[in-house]
Amino acid sequence: MNIEKTIKSLERNRFKVTYFEQAEDAAKYLDQAIDGKVVGFGDSITMKSMKLYERLSAHNEVHDPNQSTDNDEFLEIAMKCLDTEIYLTSVNAMSETGEMVNIDGTGNRVAASLFGHKKVYFVVTTSKIEESLEKAIWRARNVAGPKNAMKYNLRTPCVAKGGDRCYNCGSPDRICNTMNIYMKKMNDIDEVEVVLINDELGF
């Protein structure tokens, strides 16, 4: 894993990058940078570990589908996240060549990361960096996907097999329904910032 190469590659792809050795420092940075805004969240164990909802909701209007109590409320909040000023999420994998990969089941996380905001933050740990795009895709499918399915205790082959790999299943519970590769910053978002943390939070 070459962190310096990854940062330079991301910057060539028009992503702003801020790097932190500690998750707490990254959380403080985001807490200071985002103030008095309407904010949307995408599902992220990394962000949960950093308690970003608790921090940011103290002085921002934060919409987080994970705060919902049922599926209808989840979808209602997810819709609000599509046009917030600021959107925060993570990715399942990143390559040293500067691409990021996300797999989604409902589509709200990927959809909201592509359009409709003044700024998007990707909060990502260095543990998700792979040497190439091909290896990043493999990681997203065979590491992050099964672990996310296990998190929700879904009825899929990857969960039944202990999360060993993706089985490209046809289960109704499947959450690997779409895959997005972020190759460059999207044109109509003012700024996309990768907050890169040298830690092993999330999947």
LUMGUPA-951595 format. One record per residue (C-alpha): x, y, z; residue number from 0; residue in three letters. Coordinates in nm, 3 decimals, decimal comma. Layout:
% LUMGUPA-951595
<pt><px>X</px><py>Y</py><pz>Z</pz><resi>NUM</resi><resn>ALA</resn></pt>
...
% end
This chain:
% LUMGUPA-951595
<pt><px>0,000</px><py>0,000</py><pz>0,000</pz><resi>0</resi><resn>MET</resn></pt>
<pt><px>0,151</px><py>0,329</py><pz>-0,116</pz><resi>1</resi><resn>ASN</resn></pt>
<pt><px>-0,032</px><py>0,616</py><pz>0,055</pz><resi>2</resi><resn>ILE</resn></pt>
<pt><px>0,167</px><py>0,894</py><pz>-0,109</pz><resi>3</resi><resn>GLU</resn></pt>
<pt><px>0,105</px><py>0,751</py><pz>-0,457</pz><resi>4</resi><resn>LYS</resn></pt>
<pt><px>-0,265</px><py>0,716</py><pz>-0,379</pz><resi>5</resi><resn>THR</resn></pt>
<pt><px>-0,295</px><py>1,079</py><pz>-0,267</pz><resi>6</resi><resn>ILE</resn></pt>
<pt><px>-0,118</px><py>1,207</py><pz>-0,578</pz><resi>7</resi><resn>LYS</resn></pt>
<pt><px>-0,339</px><py>0,991</py><pz>-0,801</pz><resi>8</resi><resn>SER</resn></pt>
<pt><px>-0,657</px><py>1,113</py><pz>-0,632</pz><resi>9</resi><resn>LEU</resn></pt>
<pt><px>-0,547</px><py>1,474</py><pz>-0,675</pz><resi>10</resi><resn>GLU</resn></pt>
<pt><px>-0,476</px><py>1,414</py><pz>-1,046</pz><resi>11</resi><resn>ARG</resn></pt>
<pt><px>-0,835</px><py>1,292</py><pz>-1,069</pz><resi>12</resi><resn>ASN</resn></pt>
<pt><px>-0,951</px><py>1,628</py><pz>-0,930</pz><resi>13</resi><resn>ARG</resn></pt>
<pt><px>-1,033</px><py>1,506</py><pz>-0,581</pz><resi>14</resi><resn>PHE</resn></pt>
<pt><px>-0,918</px><py>1,720</py><pz>-0,290</pz><resi>15</resi><resn>LYS</resn></pt>
<pt><px>-0,739</px><py>1,508</py><pz>-0,030</pz><resi>16</resi><resn>VAL</resn></pt>
<pt><px>-0,683</px><py>1,571</py><pz>0,340</pz><resi>17</resi><resn>THR</resn></pt>
<pt><px>-0,479</px><py>1,312</py><pz>0,526</pz><resi>18</resi><resn>TYR</resn></pt>
<pt><px>-0,487</px><py>1,224</py><pz>0,897</pz><resi>19</resi><resn>PHE</resn></pt>
<pt><px>-0,295</px><py>0,973</py><pz>1,104</pz><resi>20</resi><resn>GLU</resn></pt>
<pt><px>-0,574</px><py>0,949</py><pz>1,362</pz><resi>21</resi><resn>GLN</resn></pt>
<pt><px>-0,951</px><py>0,917</py><pz>1,318</pz><resi>22</resi><resn>ALA</resn></pt>
<pt><px>-1,011</px><py>1,159</py><pz>1,605</pz><resi>23</resi><resn>GLU</resn></pt>
<pt><px>-0,818</px><py>1,433</py><pz>1,422</pz><resi>24</resi><resn>ASP</resn></pt>
<pt><px>-1,023</px><py>1,371</py><pz>1,108</pz><resi>25</resi><resn>ALA</resn></pt>
<pt><px>-1,345</px><py>1,389</py><pz>1,309</pz><resi>26</resi><resn>ALA</resn></pt>
<pt><px>-1,240</px><py>1,721</py><pz>1,462</pz><resi>27</resi><resn>LYS</resn></pt>
<pt><px>-1,153</px><py>1,854</py><pz>1,117</pz><resi>28</resi><resn>TYR</resn></pt>
<pt><px>-1,494</px><py>1,767</py><pz>0,974</pz><resi>29</resi><resn>LEU</resn></pt>
<pt><px>-1,669</px><py>1,901</py><pz>1,283</pz><resi>30</resi><resn>ASP</resn></pt>
<pt><px>-1,501</px><py>2,238</py><pz>1,228</pz><resi>31</resi><resn>GLN</resn></pt>
<pt><px>-1,532</px><py>2,244</py><pz>0,849</pz><resi>32</resi><resn>ALA</resn></pt>
<pt><px>-1,907</px><py>2,170</py><pz>0,838</pz><resi>33</resi><resn>ILE</resn></pt>
<pt><px>-2,109</px><py>2,423</py><pz>1,034</pz><resi>34</resi><resn>ASP</resn></pt>
<pt><px>-2,463</px><py>2,551</py><pz>0,991</pz><resi>35</resi><resn>GLY</resn></pt>
<pt><px>-2,526</px><py>2,332</py><pz>0,685</pz><resi>36</resi><resn>LYS</resn></pt>
<pt><px>-2,789</px><py>2,085</py><pz>0,569</pz><resi>37</resi><resn>VAL</resn></pt>
<pt><px>-2,602</px><py>1,755</py><pz>0,564</pz><resi>38</resi><resn>VAL</resn></pt>
<pt><px>-2,681</px><py>1,409</py><pz>0,427</pz><resi>39</resi><resn>GLY</resn></pt>
<pt><px>-2,517</px><py>1,084</py><pz>0,537</pz><resi>40</resi><resn>PHE</resn></pt>
<pt><px>-2,455</px><py>0,759</py><pz>0,354</pz><resi>41</resi><resn>GLY</resn></pt>
<pt><px>-2,421</px><py>0,433</py><pz>0,545</pz><resi>42</resi><resn>ASP</resn></pt>
<pt><px>-2,066</px><py>0,397</py><pz>0,677</pz><resi>43</resi><resn>SER</resn></pt>
<pt><px>-1,919</px><py>0,199</py><pz>0,966</pz><resi>44</resi><resn>ILE</resn></pt>
<pt><px>-1,617</px><py>0,431</py><pz>0,948</pz><resi>45</resi><resn>THR</resn></pt>
<pt><px>-1,835</px><py>0,737</py><pz>1,005</pz><resi>46</resi><resn>MET</resn></pt>
<pt><px>-2,027</px><py>0,562</py><pz>1,284</pz><resi>47</resi><resn>LYS</resn></pt>
<pt><px>-1,699</px><py>0,475</py><pz>1,457</pz><resi>48</resi><resn>SER</resn></pt>
<pt><px>-1,603</px><py>0,843</py><pz>1,442</pz><resi>49</resi><resn>MET</resn></pt>
<pt><px>-1,943</px><py>0,945</py><pz>1,587</pz><resi>50</resi><resn>LYS</resn></pt>
<pt><px>-1,988</px><py>1,197</py><pz>1,307</pz><resi>51</resi><resn>LEU</resn></pt>
<pt><px>-2,367</px><py>1,202</py><pz>1,337</pz><resi>52</resi><resn>TYR</resn></pt>
<pt><px>-2,347</px><py>1,300</py><pz>1,703</pz><resi>53</resi><resn>GLU</resn></pt>
<pt><px>-2,080</px><py>1,563</py><pz>1,636</pz><resi>54</resi><resn>ARG</resn></pt>
<pt><px>-2,232</px><py>1,726</py><pz>1,329</pz><resi>55</resi><resn>LEU</resn></pt>
<pt><px>-2,597</px><py>1,715</py><pz>1,434</pz><resi>56</resi><resn>SER</resn></pt>
<pt><px>-2,509</px><py>1,942</py><pz>1,727</pz><resi>57</resi><resn>ALA</resn></pt>
<pt><px>-2,467</px><py>2,238</py><pz>1,489</pz><resi>58</resi><resn>HIS</resn></pt>
<pt><px>-2,601</px><py>2,124</py><pz>1,151</pz><resi>59</resi><resn>ASN</resn></pt>
<pt><px>-2,926</px><py>1,984</py><pz>1,015</pz><resi>60</resi><resn>GLU</resn></pt>
<pt><px>-2,823</px><py>1,624</py><pz>0,954</pz><resi>61</resi><resn>VAL</resn></pt>
<pt><px>-3,026</px><py>1,364</py><pz>0,765</pz><resi>62</resi><resn>HIS</resn></pt>
<pt><px>-2,902</px><py>1,011</py><pz>0,832</pz><resi>63</resi><resn>ASP</resn></pt>
<pt><px>-3,105</px><py>0,711</py><pz>0,709</pz><resi>64</resi><resn>PRO</resn></pt>
<pt><px>-2,943</px><py>0,500</py><pz>0,980</pz><resi>65</resi><resn>ASN</resn></pt>
<pt><px>-3,139</px><py>0,696</py><pz>1,237</pz><resi>66</resi><resn>GLN</resn></pt>
<pt><px>-3,466</px><py>0,558</py><pz>1,097</pz><resi>67</resi><resn>SER</resn></pt>
<pt><px>-3,685</px><py>0,307</py><pz>1,277</pz><resi>68</resi><resn>THR</resn></pt>
<pt><px>-3,835</px><py>0,129</py><pz>0,975</pz><resi>69</resi><resn>ASP</resn></pt>
<pt><px>-3,792</px><py>0,097</py><pz>0,600</pz><resi>70</resi><resn>ASN</resn></pt>
<pt><px>-4,045</px><py>0,367</py><pz>0,512</pz><resi>71</resi><resn>ASP</resn></pt>
<pt><px>-3,865</px><py>0,619</py><pz>0,731</pz><resi>72</resi><resn>GLU</resn></pt>
<pt><px>-3,531</px><py>0,503</py><pz>0,590</pz><resi>73</resi><resn>PHE</resn></pt>
<pt><px>-3,646</px><py>0,578</py><pz>0,236</pz><resi>74</resi><resn>LEU</resn></pt>
<pt><px>-3,795</px><py>0,913</py><pz>0,338</pz><resi>75</resi><resn>GLU</resn></pt>
<pt><px>-3,468</px><py>1,026</py><pz>0,496</pz><resi>76</resi><resn>ILE</resn></pt>
<pt><px>-3,263</px><py>0,884</py><pz>0,209</pz><resi>77</resi><resn>ALA</resn></pt>
<pt><px>-3,465</px><py>1,097</py><pz>-0,033</pz><resi>78</resi><resn>MET</resn></pt>
<pt><px>-3,384</px><py>1,409</py><pz>0,170</pz><resi>79</resi><resn>LYS</resn></pt>
<pt><px>-3,014</px><py>1,323</py><pz>0,144</pz><resi>80</resi><resn>CYS</resn></pt>
<pt><px>-3,024</px><py>1,354</py><pz>-0,235</pz><resi>81</resi><resn>LEU</resn></pt>
<pt><px>-3,026</px><py>1,735</py><pz>-0,237</pz><resi>82</resi><resn>ASP</resn></pt>
<pt><px>-2,853</px><py>1,843</py><pz>0,084</pz><resi>83</resi><resn>THR</resn></pt>
<pt><px>-2,579</px><py>2,106</py><pz>0,069</pz><resi>84</resi><resn>GLU</resn></pt>
<pt><px>-2,320</px><py>1,861</py><pz>0,200</pz><resi>85</resi><resn>ILE</resn></pt>
<pt><px>-2,305</px><py>1,483</py><pz>0,166</pz><resi>86</resi><resn>TYR</resn></pt>
<pt><px>-2,078</px><py>1,244</py><pz>0,355</pz><resi>87</resi><resn>LEU</resn></pt>
<pt><px>-2,019</px><py>0,878</py><pz>0,289</pz><resi>88</resi><resn>THR</resn></pt>
<pt><px>-1,736</px><py>0,629</py><pz>0,245</pz><resi>89</resi><resn>SER</resn></pt>
<pt><px>-1,626</px><py>0,380</py><pz>-0,019</pz><resi>90</resi><resn>VAL</resn></pt>
<pt><px>-1,572</px><py>0,005</py><pz>-0,020</pz><resi>91</resi><resn>ASN</resn></pt>
<pt><px>-1,231</px><py>0,024</py><pz>-0,186</pz><resi>92</resi><resn>ALA</resn></pt>
<pt><px>-0,976</px><py>0,261</py><pz>-0,335</pz><resi>93</resi><resn>MET</resn></pt>
<pt><px>-0,686</px><py>0,208</py><pz>-0,575</pz><resi>94</resi><resn>SER</resn></pt>
<pt><px>-0,335</px><py>0,352</py><pz>-0,572</pz><resi>95</resi><resn>GLU</resn></pt>
<pt><px>-0,421</px><py>0,478</py><pz>-0,921</pz><resi>96</resi><resn>THR</resn></pt>
<pt><px>-0,683</px><py>0,712</py><pz>-0,777</pz><resi>97</resi><resn>GLY</resn></pt>
<pt><px>-1,017</px><py>0,540</py><pz>-0,838</pz><resi>98</resi><resn>GLU</resn></pt>
<pt><px>-1,276</px><py>0,461</py><pz>-0,570</pz><resi>99</resi><resn>MET</resn></pt>
<pt><px>-1,532</px><py>0,178</py><pz>-0,575</pz><resi>100</resi><resn>VAL</resn></pt>
<pt><px>-1,872</px><py>0,152</py><pz>-0,409</pz><resi>101</resi><resn>ASN</resn></pt>
<pt><px>-2,126</px><py>-0,131</py><pz>-0,411</pz><resi>102</resi><resn>ILE</resn></pt>
<pt><px>-2,484</px><py>-0,057</py><pz>-0,308</pz><resi>103</resi><resn>ASP</resn></pt>
<pt><px>-2,805</px><py>-0,247</py><pz>-0,253</pz><resi>104</resi><resn>GLY</resn></pt>
<pt><px>-3,074</px><py>0,022</py><pz>-0,235</pz><resi>105</resi><resn>THR</resn></pt>
<pt><px>-2,876</px><py>0,275</py><pz>-0,438</pz><resi>106</resi><resn>GLY</resn></pt>
<pt><px>-2,928</px><py>0,574</py><pz>-0,211</pz><resi>107</resi><resn>ASN</resn></pt>
<pt><px>-2,562</px><py>0,595</py><pz>-0,107</pz><resi>108</resi><resn>ARG</resn></pt>
<pt><px>-2,423</px><py>0,582</py><pz>-0,462</pz><resi>109</resi><resn>VAL</resn></pt>
<pt><px>-2,696</px><py>0,807</py><pz>-0,606</pz><resi>110</resi><resn>ALA</resn></pt>
<pt><px>-2,644</px><py>1,080</py><pz>-0,346</pz><resi>111</resi><resn>ALA</resn></pt>
<pt><px>-2,267</px><py>1,078</py><pz>-0,396</pz><resi>112</resi><resn>SER</resn></pt>
<pt><px>-2,289</px><py>1,173</py><pz>-0,763</pz><resi>113</resi><resn>LEU</resn></pt>
<pt><px>-2,507</px><py>1,482</py><pz>-0,800</pz><resi>114</resi><resn>PHE</resn></pt>
<pt><px>-2,702</px><py>1,758</py><pz>-0,627</pz><resi>115</resi><resn>GLY</resn></pt>
<pt><px>-2,463</px><py>1,884</py><pz>-0,359</pz><resi>116</resi><resn>HIS</resn></pt>
<pt><px>-2,222</px><py>2,173</py><pz>-0,321</pz><resi>117</resi><resn>LYS</resn></pt>
<pt><px>-1,968</px><py>1,940</py><pz>-0,162</pz><resi>118</resi><resn>LYS</resn></pt>
<pt><px>-1,923</px><py>1,567</py><pz>-0,112</pz><resi>119</resi><resn>VAL</resn></pt>
<pt><px>-1,687</px><py>1,411</py><pz>0,144</pz><resi>120</resi><resn>TYR</resn></pt>
<pt><px>-1,561</px><py>1,054</py><pz>0,119</pz><resi>121</resi><resn>PHE</resn></pt>
<pt><px>-1,433</px><py>0,945</py><pz>0,461</pz><resi>122</resi><resn>VAL</resn></pt>
<pt><px>-1,198</px><py>0,656</py><pz>0,389</pz><resi>123</resi><resn>VAL</resn></pt>
<pt><px>-0,933</px><py>0,460</py><pz>0,580</pz><resi>124</resi><resn>THR</resn></pt>
<pt><px>-0,606</px><py>0,350</py><pz>0,424</pz><resi>125</resi><resn>THR</resn></pt>
<pt><px>-0,698</px><py>-0,014</py><pz>0,495</pz><resi>126</resi><resn>SER</resn></pt>
<pt><px>-0,922</px><py>0,006</py><pz>0,186</pz><resi>127</resi><resn>LYS</resn></pt>
<pt><px>-0,638</px><py>0,092</py><pz>-0,054</pz><resi>128</resi><resn>ILE</resn></pt>
<pt><px>-0,544</px><py>-0,166</py><pz>-0,316</pz><resi>129</resi><resn>GLU</resn></pt>
<pt><px>-0,267</px><py>-0,159</py><pz>-0,575</pz><resi>130</resi><resn>GLU</resn></pt>
<pt><px>-0,491</px><py>-0,144</py><pz>-0,883</pz><resi>131</resi><resn>SER</resn></pt>
<pt><px>-0,851</px><py>-0,078</py><pz>-0,983</pz><resi>132</resi><resn>LEU</resn></pt>
<pt><px>-0,898</px><py>-0,448</py><pz>-1,054</pz><resi>133</resi><resn>GLU</resn></pt>
<pt><px>-0,790</px><py>-0,536</py><pz>-0,700</pz><resi>134</resi><resn>LYS</resn></pt>
<pt><px>-1,008</px><py>-0,259</py><pz>-0,557</pz><resi>135</resi><resn>ALA</resn></pt>
<pt><px>-1,310</px><py>-0,404</py><pz>-0,738</pz><resi>136</resi><resn>ILE</resn></pt>
<pt><px>-1,220</px><py>-0,748</py><pz>-0,602</pz><resi>137</resi><resn>TRP</resn></pt>
<pt><px>-1,200</px><py>-0,605</py><pz>-0,250</pz><resi>138</resi><resn>ARG</resn></pt>
<pt><px>-1,535</px><py>-0,429</py><pz>-0,281</pz><resi>139</resi><resn>ALA</resn></pt>
<pt><px>-1,703</px><py>-0,749</py><pz>-0,398</pz><resi>140</resi><resn>ARG</resn></pt>
<pt><px>-1,528</px><py>-1,013</py><pz>-0,189</pz><resi>141</resi><resn>ASN</resn></pt>
<pt><px>-1,440</px><py>-0,832</py><pz>0,134</pz><resi>142</resi><resn>VAL</resn></pt>
<pt><px>-1,671</px><py>-0,534</py><pz>0,187</pz><resi>143</resi><resn>ALA</resn></pt>
<pt><px>-1,982</px><py>-0,688</py><pz>0,030</pz><resi>144</resi><resn>GLY</resn></pt>
<pt><px>-1,990</px><py>-1,005</py><pz>0,242</pz><resi>145</resi><resn>PRO</resn></pt>
<pt><px>-1,902</px><py>-0,814</py><pz>0,560</pz><resi>146</resi><resn>LYS</resn></pt>
<pt><px>-2,187</px><py>-0,571</py><pz>0,499</pz><resi>147</resi><resn>ASN</resn></pt>
<pt><px>-2,425</px><py>-0,861</py><pz>0,436</pz><resi>148</resi><resn>ALA</resn></pt>
<pt><px>-2,310</px><py>-1,021</py><pz>0,761</pz><resi>149</resi><resn>MET</resn></pt>
<pt><px>-2,366</px><py>-0,692</py><pz>0,945</pz><resi>150</resi><resn>LYS</resn></pt>
<pt><px>-2,736</px><py>-0,717</py><pz>0,857</pz><resi>151</resi><resn>TYR</resn></pt>
<pt><px>-2,749</px><py>-1,098</py><pz>0,898</pz><resi>152</resi><resn>ASN</resn></pt>
<pt><px>-2,893</px><py>-1,138</py><pz>0,550</pz><resi>153</resi><resn>LEU</resn></pt>
<pt><px>-2,997</px><py>-1,464</py><pz>0,390</pz><resi>154</resi><resn>ARG</resn></pt>
<pt><px>-2,722</px><py>-1,483</py><pz>0,130</pz><resi>155</resi><resn>THR</resn></pt>
<pt><px>-2,458</px><py>-1,746</py><pz>0,050</pz><resi>156</resi><resn>PRO</resn></pt>
<pt><px>-2,176</px><py>-1,517</py><pz>0,161</pz><resi>157</resi><resn>CYS</resn></pt>
<pt><px>-2,331</px><py>-1,489</py><pz>0,507</pz><resi>158</resi><resn>VAL</resn></pt>
<pt><px>-2,399</px><py>-1,862</py><pz>0,526</pz><resi>159</resi><resn>ALA</resn></pt>
<pt><px>-2,035</px><py>-1,928</py><pz>0,439</pz><resi>160</resi><resn>LYS</resn></pt>
<pt><px>-1,901</px><py>-1,689</py><pz>0,702</pz><resi>161</resi><resn>GLY</resn></pt>
<pt><px>-1,833</px><py>-1,398</py><pz>0,467</pz><resi>162</resi><resn>GLY</resn></pt>
<pt><px>-1,554</px><py>-1,574</py><pz>0,281</pz><resi>163</resi><resn>ASP</resn></pt>
<pt><px>-1,631</px><py>-1,423</py><pz>-0,063</pz><resi>164</resi><resn>ARG</resn></pt>
<pt><px>-1,899</px><py>-1,306</py><pz>-0,304</pz><resi>165</resi><resn>CYS</resn></pt>
<pt><px>-2,105</px><py>-1,583</py><pz>-0,466</pz><resi>166</resi><resn>TYR</resn></pt>
<pt><px>-2,277</px><py>-1,354</py><pz>-0,719</pz><resi>167</resi><resn>ASN</resn></pt>
<pt><px>-2,603</px><py>-1,485</py><pz>-0,580</pz><resi>168</resi><resn>CYS</resn></pt>
<pt><px>-2,964</px><py>-1,436</py><pz>-0,681</pz><resi>169</resi><resn>GLY</resn></pt>
<pt><px>-3,091</px><py>-1,403</py><pz>-0,325</pz><resi>170</resi><resn>SER</resn></pt>
<pt><px>-3,373</px><py>-1,151</py><pz>-0,261</pz><resi>171</resi><resn>PRO</resn></pt>
<pt><px>-3,154</px><py>-1,027</py><pz>0,027</pz><resi>172</resi><resn>ASP</resn></pt>
<pt><px>-2,860</px><py>-0,952</py><pz>-0,204</pz><resi>173</resi><resn>ARG</resn></pt>
<pt><px>-2,710</px><py>-0,607</py><pz>-0,139</pz><resi>174</resi><resn>ILE</resn></pt>
<pt><px>-2,454</px><py>-0,610</py><pz>-0,423</pz><resi>175</resi><resn>CYS</resn></pt>
<pt><px>-2,697</px><py>-0,469</py><pz>-0,679</pz><resi>176</resi><resn>ASN</resn></pt>
<pt><px>-2,492</px><py>-0,190</py><pz>-0,833</pz><resi>177</resi><resn>THR</resn></pt>
<pt><px>-2,126</px><py>-0,096</py><pz>-0,846</pz><resi>178</resi><resn>MET</resn></pt>
<pt><px>-1,995</px><py>0,253</py><pz>-0,911</pz><resi>179</resi><resn>ASN</resn></pt>
<pt><px>-1,637</px><py>0,350</py><pz>-0,996</pz><resi>180</resi><resn>ILE</resn></pt>
<pt><px>-1,544</px><py>0,711</py><pz>-0,922</pz><resi>181</resi><resn>TYR</resn></pt>
<pt><px>-1,281</px><py>0,782</py><pz>-1,187</pz><resi>182</resi><resn>MET</resn></pt>
<pt><px>-1,277</px><py>1,164</py><pz>-1,168</pz><resi>183</resi><resn>LYS</resn></pt>
<pt><px>-1,462</px><py>1,433</py><pz>-0,972</pz><resi>184</resi><resn>LYS</resn></pt>
<pt><px>-1,813</px><py>1,479</py><pz>-1,107</pz><resi>185</resi><resn>MET</resn></pt>
<pt><px>-1,843</px><py>1,804</py><pz>-1,305</pz><resi>186</resi><resn>ASN</resn></pt>
<pt><px>-2,137</px><py>1,970</py><pz>-1,129</pz><resi>187</resi><resn>ASP</resn></pt>
<pt><px>-2,021</px><py>1,925</py><pz>-0,770</pz><resi>188</resi><resn>ILE</resn></pt>
<pt><px>-1,810</px><py>2,220</py><pz>-0,657</pz><resi>189</resi><resn>ASP</resn></pt>
<pt><px>-1,569</px><py>2,005</py><pz>-0,457</pz><resi>190</resi><resn>GLU</resn></pt>
<pt><px>-1,523</px><py>1,638</py><pz>-0,370</pz><resi>191</resi><resn>VAL</resn></pt>
<pt><px>-1,291</px><py>1,583</py><pz>-0,077</pz><resi>192</resi><resn>GLU</resn></pt>
<pt><px>-1,141</px><py>1,253</py><pz>0,030</pz><resi>193</resi><resn>VAL</resn></pt>
<pt><px>-1,069</px><py>1,251</py><pz>0,402</pz><resi>194</resi><resn>VAL</resn></pt>
<pt><px>-0,806</px><py>0,977</py><pz>0,418</pz><resi>195</resi><resn>LEU</resn></pt>
<pt><px>-0,730</px><py>0,825</py><pz>0,759</pz><resi>196</resi><resn>ILE</resn></pt>
<pt><px>-0,440</px><py>0,594</py><pz>0,837</pz><resi>197</resi><resn>ASN</resn></pt>
<pt><px>-0,652</px><py>0,349</py><pz>1,034</pz><resi>198</resi><resn>ASP</resn></pt>
<pt><px>-0,861</px><py>0,031</py><pz>0,993</pz><resi>199</resi><resn>GLU</resn></pt>
<pt><px>-1,215</px><py>0,147</py><pz>1,061</pz><resi>200</resi><resn>LEU</resn></pt>
<pt><px>-1,505</px><py>-0,001</py><pz>0,866</pz><resi>201</resi><resn>GLY</resn></pt>
<pt><px>-1,503</px><py>-0,260</py><pz>0,589</pz><resi>202</resi><resn>PHE</resn></pt>
% end
